């Protein structure tokens, strides 16, 4: 698989997570659930979610606009390492903070691992 394609798959992965985060209000019934907590926690939760949506959309766009640069330049590779470590950290946090034995949680964990592998893969040595 070409490095360009791998970077573009990273972009698709990022867009998927932006869409998932856009759905949080409905998925988790935030209108009702967040009304049970104090205003600062409610606000911070929603603000952080909006910033994650912005972040994932930005990474997705970069993966398509600067495809080659992401795998062929030191700055691009640094961003790929950063994103791979982001997903490694998110995977670890899943086990620390969300100890739930449900299929959807396991699917999400797998998607986090896929993100870590996807963002690292353009930097692996090319196969002959």
PLY file of the C-alpha trace (Angstrom):
ply
format ascii 1.0
element vertex 128
property float x
property float y
property float z
element edge 127
property int vertex1
property int vertex2
end_header
0.00 0.00 0.00
1.39 3.41 -0.93
2.33 5.94 1.72
0.00 8.46 0.10
-2.91 6.06 0.48
-1.98 5.34 4.10
-1.96 9.07 4.91
-5.34 9.48 3.20
-6.72 6.58 5.26
-5.51 8.50 8.32
-7.58 11.42 7.06
-10.68 9.24 6.69
-10.10 7.88 10.22
-9.95 11.46 11.52
-13.13 12.45 9.67
-14.93 9.41 11.14
-13.97 10.52 14.64
-15.13 14.07 13.93
-18.51 12.63 12.90
-18.66 10.41 15.99
-17.97 13.40 18.23
-20.62 15.44 16.40
-23.10 12.74 17.40
-22.20 12.79 21.12
-25.10 15.08 22.03
-27.58 12.53 20.73
-25.62 9.35 21.45
-25.19 10.17 25.11
-28.38 12.23 25.55
-26.26 15.14 26.72
-29.23 17.51 27.02
-30.58 15.34 29.85
-27.36 13.80 31.18
-25.31 16.99 31.34
-28.13 18.85 33.09
-27.39 16.65 36.13
-23.93 18.14 36.63
-22.69 21.60 37.47
-22.38 24.32 34.84
-18.54 24.38 34.75
-18.27 20.61 34.13
-21.13 20.71 31.61
-19.50 23.60 29.74
-16.00 22.12 29.77
-17.30 18.75 28.51
-19.02 20.35 25.54
-16.18 22.77 24.80
-13.62 19.95 24.82
-15.83 17.91 22.52
-16.17 20.83 20.08
-12.38 21.32 20.12
-11.89 17.60 19.38
-14.24 17.90 16.40
-12.21 20.88 15.14
-8.96 18.98 15.75
-10.09 15.82 13.92
-11.44 17.84 10.99
-8.15 19.74 10.79
-6.05 16.58 10.84
-8.32 15.03 8.21
-7.92 18.04 5.92
-4.13 18.05 6.40
-4.02 14.36 5.43
-5.62 15.16 2.08
-4.10 18.57 1.33
-0.53 17.73 2.43
-0.51 13.97 1.80
3.05 13.69 0.50
4.47 16.24 2.94
3.13 14.26 5.88
5.21 11.20 5.07
8.13 12.83 3.25
9.22 15.71 5.51
10.52 15.83 9.09
7.65 18.08 10.20
5.09 15.82 8.54
6.56 12.71 10.14
6.58 14.49 13.52
2.85 15.14 13.10
2.27 11.49 12.21
4.19 10.40 15.34
2.19 12.89 17.41
-1.08 11.46 16.10
0.02 7.87 16.55
0.91 8.63 20.17
-2.42 10.45 20.57
-4.21 7.20 19.68
-1.90 5.07 21.83
-2.69 7.36 24.77
-6.41 7.26 24.00
-6.28 3.45 23.97
-4.58 3.37 27.37
-7.08 5.87 28.78
-9.90 3.64 27.58
-8.68 0.89 29.91
-8.07 3.28 32.82
-11.29 5.32 32.72
-13.87 3.25 30.83
-13.82 -0.24 32.27
-16.99 -1.39 30.56
-17.37 -4.81 29.00
-19.68 -3.91 26.11
-19.24 -4.63 22.40
-19.40 -0.94 21.42
-16.61 -0.09 23.86
-14.48 -2.87 22.36
-15.17 -1.58 18.84
-14.06 1.90 19.90
-10.90 0.48 21.48
-10.14 -1.31 18.20
-10.65 1.97 16.30
-8.19 3.70 18.63
-5.60 0.97 17.99
-6.27 1.24 14.24
-5.59 4.98 14.49
-2.27 4.37 16.25
-1.21 1.86 13.60
-2.50 3.93 10.66
-0.67 7.09 11.68
2.57 5.15 12.30
2.42 3.06 9.13
3.47 5.73 6.56
6.81 5.95 8.37
7.58 2.23 8.19
10.21 1.17 5.64
8.73 0.64 2.19
8.28 -2.96 1.17
10.36 -4.14 -1.80
0 1
1 2
2 3
3 4
4 5
5 6
6 7
7 8
8 9
9 10
10 11
11 12
12 13
13 14
14 15
15 16
16 17
17 18
18 19
19 20
20 21
21 22
22 23
23 24
24 25
25 26
26 27
27 28
28 29
29 30
30 31
31 32
32 33
33 34
34 35
35 36
36 37
37 38
38 39
39 40
40 41
41 42
42 43
43 44
44 45
45 46
46 47
47 48
48 49
49 50
50 51
51 52
52 53
53 54
54 55
55 56
56 57
57 58
58 59
59 60
60 61
61 62
62 63
63 64
64 65
65 66
66 67
67 68
68 69
69 70
70 71
71 72
72 73
73 74
74 75
75 76
76 77
77 78
78 79
79 80
80 81
81 82
82 83
83 84
84 85
85 86
86 87
87 88
88 89
89 90
90 91
91 92
92 93
93 94
94 95
95 96
96 97
97 98
98 99
99 100
100 101
101 102
102 103
103 104
104 105
105 106
106 107
107 108
108 109
109 110
110 111
111 112
112 113
113 114
114 115
115 116
116 117
117 118
118 119
119 120
120 121
121 122
122 123
123 124
124 125
125 126
126 127
